[in-house]
Amino acid sequence: MAKGIAERTARYGPPKIKRGQVNQKGSRRLRERLSFSLPLRVRARESQNYEWSEMTRSLDLTPFGARFLLRHPTERGRLLHLTIPMPRQLRCFDHTEPQYRVWALVRHVQPRLCDGGETRFEVGVAFIGKRPPESFLRDPTCRYEPKGSETEGMLSVTESVDERAERTRLHLPVEVVVELFDDDAGKHTREETVTENISPEGAAVFTTLEIERGRFVRVRDARRPDFVVTAVVRARRVGADRIARLHLEFVDGKWPIEGLG
């Protein structure tokens, strides 16, 4: 079926849907998604000093976005760089290049339990163009949101404003395990520690690890090792007691605080 779609696309171009028009499946899209399973390389600068690259395959594509699975976690608002052997009829630029290299904004992330018990992340992105914003070059941990206008069909973005409300945190020493995956070593950097405070949305944990702002970690409940959430490091600071803390925001679930205290 995918081959037939590709042949029709090559001959007639991608199917077009006017803004606001509903396709036969009932979804509103500027271009209907095509179920192309193409190899693509995803590259991400997770922090100032850490970058990862992963090969995967697309689940579907449009001229302005894609969906795929990743082993690495990410979060809504981050920027990723994609390299895809995309059909030239679907490109917005670089029509003669063998590979299509495009920056993309993460619009949604959904954890998915795959065969063998491994967790993958289903990621949907919107293409933003050939180059990232200058602010990303200064700080790759920046998060972005749509500006509300398009340039040649691609999404324009602006830096996100952090509007998280201050939530009450319980000042409790909850035993947790923090895991940081090290691609180079092929193993997890792991630390057993306790929280300084915790809420359903995040926590501050004591640490001896040198983990930069922007990195992703897994946080396990030491009492229930099967319970795990993905978190992003929003800050690392050393307190007046000279002990370092990681300030974490949970990005794919909430911590159950019922019964704590």
C-alpha positions in Angstrom: 0.0 0.0 0.0 2.8 2.4 0.9 4.4 1.7 -2.5 1.2 2.6 -4.2 1.0 5.9 -2.3 4.6 6.7 -3.1 4.0 6.0 -6.8 0.9 8.3 -6.9 2.8 11.0 -4.9 5.7 10.8 -7.4 3.4 11.3 -10.3 0.8 13.7 -9.0 2.5 15.3 -5.9 1.3 15.0 -2.3 -2.5 15.1 -1.7 -3.6 18.6 -0.7 -6.2 19.6 1.8 -7.3 23.2 2.1 -7.0 24.8 5.6 -10.0 23.7 7.6 -11.0 21.0 5.2 -11.7 17.6 6.8 -10.1 14.5 5.1 -11.9 11.2 4.8 -10.5 10.0 8.1 -12.0 13.1 9.8 -8.7 14.8 10.7 -7.9 18.4 9.9 -4.4 18.7 8.4 -2.7 21.1 5.9 -1.5 17.9 4.2 -2.7 14.4 4.8 -0.1 12.2 6.4 1.4 9.5 4.2 2.4 6.2 5.7 6.0 6.2 4.5 8.4 3.9 6.4 11.6 5.7 5.5 14.9 5.5 7.4 15.8 8.7 9.2 18.5 9.9 11.5 17.5 12.0 14.5 20.2 14.2 16.1 19.6 16.1 19.4 21.7 18.5 21.5 20.3 17.6 24.9 22.5 20.0 26.8 25.5 22.3 26.2 27.9 19.3 26.2 25.9 16.3 25.3 24.5 15.3 21.9 23.0 12.1 20.7 22.1 10.6 17.4 19.8 7.7 16.6 18.6 5.9 13.5 14.9 5.0 13.3 12.1 4.8 10.7 9.2 7.1 10.0 5.7 6.0 10.9 4.3 8.7 8.6 5.3 12.0 6.9 3.9 15.2 5.4 5.8 18.0 3.8 5.6 19.7 7.2 6.0 17.0 9.8 6.7 13.4 10.7 6.1 10.8 13.4 8.6 8.1 14.5 9.8 6.1 17.5 12.9 6.9 19.6 14.9 5.1 22.2 16.0 8.4 23.6 13.5 10.5 25.6 12.7 14.1 24.6 10.0 16.6 25.5 7.5 18.8 23.9 9.1 22.1 22.7 12.6 20.7 22.0 14.3 20.9 18.6 15.6 17.9 16.7 17.5 17.7 13.5 16.3 15.1 11.0 18.1 13.6 7.9 15.6 11.8 5.6 15.8 10.4 2.1 12.5 12.2 1.6 10.7 12.2 -1.8 11.6 15.4 -3.6 7.9 16.1 -4.2 7.4 16.4 -0.4 10.3 18.8 0.2 10.1 22.5 0.8 13.8 23.1 0.0 17.0 21.2 -1.1 15.1 19.4 -3.9 18.3 18.2 -5.6 20.1 17.0 -2.5 20.2 13.2 -1.9 19.2 13.7 1.8 16.7 16.2 3.2 18.1 17.8 6.4 15.5 19.7 8.3 15.0 21.1 11.9 11.9 20.1 13.7 9.9 21.1 16.7 8.7 18.3 19.0 4.9 18.7 19.3 4.0 15.5 21.2 5.8 12.6 23.0 4.1 9.5 24.1 5.9 6.6 25.8 5.1 3.2 24.3 5.9 -0.2 25.8 7.3 -2.4 23.0 7.9 -6.1 22.7 10.4 -7.4 25.2 9.4 -4.7 27.7 11.5 -1.9 26.2 10.1 1.6 26.4 10.2 3.6 23.2 8.9 7.2 22.7 6.5 8.0 19.9 7.4 11.5 18.8 5.5 13.8 16.5 7.3 16.8 15.0 6.6 19.8 12.9 9.3 21.0 10.5 10.6 24.5 11.1 13.2 24.9 8.3 16.8 24.5 7.2 18.3 26.3 10.2 17.5 26.5 13.9 16.8 29.8 15.7 19.9 31.7 16.9 18.8 31.2 20.5 19.1 27.5 20.1 22.8 27.9 19.1 23.4 29.7 22.3 21.3 27.4 24.5 20.2 24.0 23.2 18.0 23.5 26.2 15.6 26.2 25.0 12.0 25.1 24.4 9.9 26.6 21.7 6.2 26.9 20.7 4.5 27.9 17.4 4.5 31.6 16.7 1.2 31.4 14.9 2.4 32.1 11.4 4.0 30.0 8.7 6.9 30.6 6.2 6.5 28.6 3.0 4.3 26.2 4.8 6.7 25.5 7.7 6.1 26.4 11.3 7.5 29.6 12.8 8.6 29.3 16.4 9.3 31.5 19.4 10.8 30.7 22.7 8.4 29.2 25.2 7.5 31.1 28.4 7.7 28.9 31.4 4.3 29.3 33.0 4.4 26.5 35.5 2.6 27.4 38.6 4.3 27.0 41.9 3.0 23.8 43.4 3.2 22.7 47.0 6.0 20.1 47.4 6.2 17.7 50.3 9.6 18.1 52.1 10.1 14.4 52.5 13.1 12.0 52.0 11.6 9.6 49.5 14.1 6.9 48.4 14.6 7.0 44.6 17.0 5.7 42.0 18.2 8.2 39.3 19.4 6.6 36.0 21.3 8.4 33.3 21.9 6.5 30.1 25.4 6.8 28.8 25.6 6.0 25.1 29.4 5.9 25.0 29.6 3.4 27.8 26.6 1.5 26.7 25.3 1.4 30.3 23.4 3.4 32.9 24.9 5.8 35.3 22.9 5.0 38.4 22.6 6.6 41.8 20.5 5.7 44.8 19.5 8.8 46.7 16.6 10.6 48.4 14.4 13.5 47.6 14.6 16.9 49.4 11.1 17.6 48.2 8.6 16.1 45.8 5.3 16.8 44.1 3.3 14.9 41.4 5.1 17.1 38.8 8.7 17.1 40.0 11.3 16.8 42.7 14.6 18.0 44.1 17.0 15.1 44.8 20.3 15.1 46.5 23.1 14.0 44.1 26.8 13.3 43.6 26.3 13.1 39.8 27.5 15.9 37.5 24.4 16.1 35.3 23.8 19.2 33.1 20.6 21.2 32.8 18.6 19.8 29.9 19.6 16.1 30.3 16.9 13.4 30.7 17.0 10.8 33.4 14.8 8.0 34.6 13.6 8.1 38.2 12.5 4.9 40.0 10.7 4.5 43.2 13.1 2.5 45.4 10.1 0.9 47.2 8.5 -0.1 43.9 11.2 -0.6 41.3 8.6 -1.2 38.5 7.4 2.4 38.9 9.5 4.7 36.7 9.0 8.2 35.2 11.2 10.1 32.8 12.3 13.5 34.0 14.3 16.4 32.6 17.0 18.2 34.7 15.9 21.9 35.0 18.7 22.9 37.2 21.6 21.6 39.3 22.6 23.7 42.3 24.7 23.3 45.5 23.0 24.3 48.7 24.4 26.1 51.7 25.2 22.6 53.1 27.5 22.1 50.1 25.3 19.2 48.9 24.2 19.3 45.2 20.6 18.9 44.2 19.0 18.0 40.9 15.8 19.9 40.2 13.7 17.5 38.1 10.5 17.9 36.2 8.6 14.7 35.3 7.7 14.7 31.6 5.8 11.5 31.0 3.9 10.8 34.1 3.1 12.0 37.7 4.5 10.8 40.9 1.8 9.4 43.3 2.2 11.3 46.5 -0.9 9.8 48.2 0.2 8.2 51.4 3.5 10.1 51.6 4.1 12.2 54.7 
